[in-house]
């Protein structure tokens, strides 16, 4: 029921975003490089370029059928987020493809401002490839699009769908979408979020979440499961600071009692540490407030909140 409601909200938000007539400041960005004559010579999907220079991820080049490649990557992404999303993600992709309108040659688009911290070659510049209007049209710079390799076109489309998915959960910028695209196209092995329940019916796990609604409204929701793996106790996160996880993101406790400052391990998330002042959440500590401190170096935020834990049963 919860998944169906989420999908319904997603579809409503997706379609409502294009009601009206004025421009919407969002869309795919590319790296545009000119030759000595000032003519555009090469165009790269920004996500793939950034993945190469920042994360040492080399994209695997594909054939000419960029639409099929995009669908393959969205299938993998759907599996990572543990939801019945593949069909809906492909519907959003179909929407993009149907409503993309190529602008006349030499007509460009204004650069939007949702990029966060970026890095580009000194001899190149960022250029806006795609931008939305509230009347449902999706404008595309045809000069830039025609210079993109098929793999880059697929990456642009996958970025648009993943970023729209994340914006349903109030994602502040496109950084995680870009990093996910870079990983998907380099064929980096990624683990699913892994928040599904145990296989045995009526089995239980400890689940922890924010306790104070005012804190949650200010800092964002927080939720994780506590589970045992290879004799180690781990916190596997669903949500941190209101951001839904899109790949496996977990911390390993090293002691049941005492203060523990733990770093989040994830292929997509980075720079997040959480201090557990009450030690490892255990059955003995259920339904009792626990104090934690969250620090996210990516956004320069640090805050304290209370969590509570309880046994959750899967049926």
C-alpha distance (Angstrom), angle and dihedral (degrees) to the residues before:
residue distance angle dihedral
X1 . . .
X2 3.82 . .
X3 3.82 91.2 .
X4 3.81 92.3 49.3
X5 3.81 90.4 50.5
X6 3.80 91.0 49.5
X7 3.81 91.2 50.2
X8 3.79 90.8 48.9
X9 3.82 91.7 51.3
X10 3.80 89.4 47.4
X11 3.80 92.9 53.3
X12 3.82 93.2 45.7
X13 3.81 92.2 49.3
X14 3.80 91.4 46.6
X15 3.77 94.5 53.2
X16 3.81 96.9 37.5
X17 3.78 90.6 55.0
X18 3.78 89.1 71.5
X19 3.82 98.3 48.1
X20 3.81 112.0 115.9
X21 3.77 132.0 23.6
X22 3.80 112.5 -89.2
X23 3.79 128.3 97.5
X24 3.78 123.9 -88.9
X25 3.79 116.8 -143.8
X26 3.77 101.3 -130.4
X27 3.74 138.7 88.9
X28 3.79 148.7 107.9
X29 3.79 120.0 -45.1
X30 3.81 128.6 -156.1
X31 3.80 137.2 -169.1
X32 3.80 108.4 -114.6
X33 3.81 119.2 -161.9
X34 3.81 124.9 -169.2
X35 3.78 131.5 -156.9
X36 3.81 125.5 -128.6
X37 3.78 90.3 -82.7
X38 3.80 91.3 59.1
X39 3.79 94.1 -109.8
X40 3.79 120.6 134.2
X41 3.79 105.8 -104.9
X42 3.80 105.7 168.2
X43 3.79 134.8 20.1
X44 3.80 124.5 -169.0
X45 3.79 132.5 -174.2
X46 3.79 102.6 -106.3
X47 3.82 93.2 -135.3
X48 3.81 92.1 58.0
X49 3.79 93.6 44.7
X50 3.80 92.6 48.1
X51 3.79 91.0 46.8
X52 3.80 90.0 54.7
X53 3.80 98.5 48.7
X54 3.81 100.1 34.2
X55 3.80 104.9 31.4
X56 3.81 102.4 23.1
X57 3.80 91.0 -120.3
X58 3.79 116.2 151.7
X59 3.82 113.7 -156.2
X60 3.80 117.0 -129.7
X61 3.78 107.4 -125.0
X62 3.80 115.8 -131.4
X63 3.78 139.7 -166.8
X64 3.79 128.4 -82.2
X65 3.81 98.4 -82.1
X66 3.80 97.5 91.4
X67 3.81 93.1 166.2
X68 3.81 92.6 60.4
X69 3.80 90.7 46.2
X70 3.79 90.1 52.3
X71 3.81 91.0 52.1
X72 3.81 91.4 49.2
X73 3.80 91.3 53.7
X74 3.80 92.2 47.0
X75 3.80 89.2 52.7
X76 3.80 89.3 56.1
X77 3.80 91.4 46.2
X78 3.80 91.0 51.3
X79 3.80 89.8 53.8
X80 3.81 90.6 50.3
X81 3.78 94.5 55.8
X82 3.81 93.2 48.7
X83 3.76 94.5 -130.6
X84 3.76 137.0 118.7
X85 3.78 87.9 -107.8
X86 3.80 106.3 124.5
X87 3.79 96.4 91.5
X88 3.79 93.5 45.9
X89 3.80 94.2 45.0
X90 3.79 88.6 53.8
X91 3.79 90.5 49.3
X92 3.79 88.9 56.1
X93 3.78 89.4 48.8
X94 3.82 89.6 51.3
X95 3.81 88.6 50.5
X96 3.79 90.9 53.7
X97 3.79 93.7 47.7
X98 3.79 92.9 47.2
X99 3.80 95.1 49.1
X100 3.81 100.8 39.4
X101 3.80 107.9 119.4
X102 3.80 117.4 -166.2
X103 3.79 112.5 -136.2
X104 3.82 120.0 -136.3
X105 3.79 115.7 -88.7
X106 3.84 115.3 -79.6
X107 3.83 91.5 20.8
X108 3.80 110.2 117.0
X109 3.80 140.8 -176.2
X110 3.79 131.7 -117.2
X111 3.81 115.1 -108.3
X112 3.81 114.1 -107.6
X113 3.80 123.2 -139.1
X114 3.81 107.1 -128.1
X115 3.80 97.9 100.0
X116 3.80 103.1 101.4
X117 3.82 114.9 -161.1
X118 3.80 110.8 -4.8
X119 3.79 140.9 178.1
X120 3.82 126.4 -155.5
X121 3.82 137.1 166.9
X122 3.81 115.8 -82.9
X123 3.80 89.9 -125.0
X124 3.81 94.1 51.5
X125 3.78 139.1 57.0
X126 3.77 140.0 -151.2
X127 3.78 115.2 -100.5
X128 3.78 131.3 -172.7
X129 3.79 110.6 -116.9
X130 3.82 101.0 172.3
X131 3.77 133.7 25.0
X132 3.78 133.0 171.2
X133 3.77 133.0 -132.3
X134 3.77 124.6 -157.2
X135 3.80 90.9 -121.7
X136 3.80 88.7 71.6
X137 3.78 98.3 -100.2
X138 3.79 119.7 129.0
X139 3.78 111.1 -154.9
X140 3.80 118.9 -148.2
X141 3.78 127.6 -167.6
X142 3.81 98.6 -124.4
X143 3.81 94.9 -162.7
X144 3.80 91.3 57.8
X145 3.81 94.7 39.5
X146 3.81 93.0 53.8
X147 3.81 91.0 53.8
X148 3.81 93.9 53.1
X149 3.79 119.9 102.6
X150 3.84 115.1 -124.3
X151 3.81 91.7 -105.1
X152 3.81 90.6 54.2
X153 3.81 91.4 48.8
X154 3.80 89.7 52.6
X155 3.81 90.6 48.2
X156 3.81 91.3 51.8
X157 3.80 91.5 52.5
X158 3.81 93.8 46.2
X159 3.80 89.5 49.4
X160 3.79 91.5 54.0
X161 3.82 93.2 52.0
X162 3.82 96.4 43.6
X163 3.79 93.2 45.6
X164 3.79 91.0 50.3
X165 3.81 89.3 51.1
X166 3.80 90.4 52.2
X167 3.79 93.5 46.9
X168 3.80 88.9 62.4
X169 3.81 83.8 69.3
X170 3.83 92.2 47.7
X171 3.81 96.6 -101.2
X172 3.84 106.6 -169.2
X173 3.82 96.6 -144.9
X174 3.80 143.1 -8.1
X175 3.82 98.3 -96.8
X176 3.81 98.0 107.6
X177 3.81 92.0 43.4
X178 3.80 89.5 53.1
X179 3.79 93.2 48.1
X180 3.80 91.4 48.2
X181 3.81 91.5 51.2
X182 3.81 91.0 49.4
X183 3.81 90.4 52.0
X184 3.79 94.3 45.3
X185 3.80 93.6 51.7
X186 3.80 94.0 45.2
X187 3.82 86.6 53.3
X188 3.79 91.0 -125.6
X189 3.83 110.2 176.2
X190 3.80 106.0 -107.9
X191 3.79 128.3 -174.3
X192 3.77 122.2 -138.0
X193 3.77 120.6 -106.9
X194 3.81 84.5 -99.6
X195 3.79 99.9 -152.2
X196 3.78 95.9 131.9
X197 3.78 117.4 122.2
X198 3.81 127.6 -101.7
X199 3.78 117.5 -74.4
X200 3.82 94.5 -120.2
X201 3.79 116.2 85.3
X202 3.82 114.7 -110.5
X203 3.80 91.3 12.3
X204 3.80 117.0 146.0
X205 3.79 140.5 -141.8
X206 3.77 134.2 -179.3
X207 3.79 113.9 -102.5
X208 3.81 123.3 -170.1
X209 3.79 129.7 -166.5
X210 3.80 143.0 163.1
X211 3.79 113.2 -66.1
X212 3.80 104.4 -162.8
X213 3.82 117.1 64.7
X214 3.80 92.3 -157.6
X215 3.80 90.7 54.8
X216 3.80 89.7 46.7
X217 3.80 91.5 51.2
X218 3.80 90.4 50.5
X219 3.80 101.9 40.4
X220 3.81 103.7 19.9
X221 3.79 132.4 -106.8
X222 3.80 122.1 -56.9
X223 3.79 125.2 -162.7
X224 3.81 136.4 160.7
X225 3.79 143.7 160.2
X226 3.80 124.0 -124.5
X227 3.80 113.2 -140.9
X228 3.78 141.9 160.0
X229 3.80 121.3 -116.6
X230 3.79 123.9 169.9
X231 3.81 91.5 -16.1
X232 3.80 91.2 -53.8
X233 3.79 126.6 113.6
X234 3.79 113.8 -131.7
X235 3.78 137.7 -174.5
X236 3.81 108.8 -141.2
X237 3.78 110.2 -165.2
X238 3.77 130.1 -138.2
X239 3.80 97.2 173.5
X240 3.81 134.0 10.8
X241 3.81 122.7 -177.5
X242 3.79 88.3 -12.5
X243 3.83 92.9 -56.0
X244 3.79 115.8 124.6
X245 3.80 112.2 -134.6
X246 3.81 117.2 -115.9
X247 3.81 99.1 -171.2
X248 3.79 134.5 23.1
X249 3.80 108.2 -59.9
X250 3.77 118.8 176.9
X251 3.78 148.0 149.1
X252 3.80 128.1 -144.2
X253 3.78 118.6 -137.6
X254 3.80 115.7 -138.1
X255 3.81 99.7 -168.8
X256 3.78 135.9 21.8
X257 3.80 94.8 -136.7
X258 3.75 136.0 36.0
X259 3.79 133.8 39.0
X260 3.79 114.8 -41.2
X261 3.80 125.7 -170.9
X262 3.80 106.9 -163.7
X263 3.80 132.9 -175.2
X264 3.77 120.6 -138.6
X265 3.81 114.1 -116.4
X266 3.78 114.7 -151.0
X267 3.79 141.0 131.8
X268 3.81 90.9 -129.7
X269 3.79 106.3 25.9
X270 3.80 120.8 65.4
X271 3.78 141.1 162.9
X272 3.81 95.6 38.4
X273 3.81 122.5 128.6
X274 3.79 127.8 175.0
X275 3.79 125.1 -163.4
X276 3.81 115.1 -150.3
X277 3.80 107.3 -158.8
X278 3.80 93.6 -173.6
X279 3.78 96.5 49.1
X280 3.81 125.4 -126.2
X281 3.83 116.3 -4.4
X282 3.81 106.1 -114.7
X283 3.80 137.2 171.1
X284 3.81 88.9 -97.7
X285 3.81 90.2 59.2
X286 3.79 97.4 49.2
X287 3.80 120.1 135.5
X288 3.80 91.6 11.7
X289 3.81 123.1 115.4
X290 3.80 114.7 -105.3
X291 3.80 124.9 -166.5
X292 3.80 120.9 -134.0
X293 3.79 137.0 170.2
X294 3.79 121.9 -144.8
X295 3.79 122.5 -158.2
X296 3.80 122.7 -175.0
X297 3.80 112.1 -172.7
X298 3.82 91.2 -171.5
X299 3.79 92.4 68.9
X300 3.81 99.8 21.5
X301 3.80 94.0 -117.7
X302 3.78 130.6 141.8
X303 3.78 125.7 174.9
X304 3.79 142.4 157.1
X305 3.78 126.5 -132.1
X306 3.77 141.7 162.4
X307 3.78 123.5 -112.4
X308 3.77 133.3 -171.3
X309 3.80 129.7 -156.1
X310 3.79 133.3 -151.1
X311 3.78 139.4 168.4
X312 3.78 113.0 -90.6
X313 3.79 120.4 -158.7
X314 3.81 123.8 -150.6
X315 3.79 116.3 -150.9
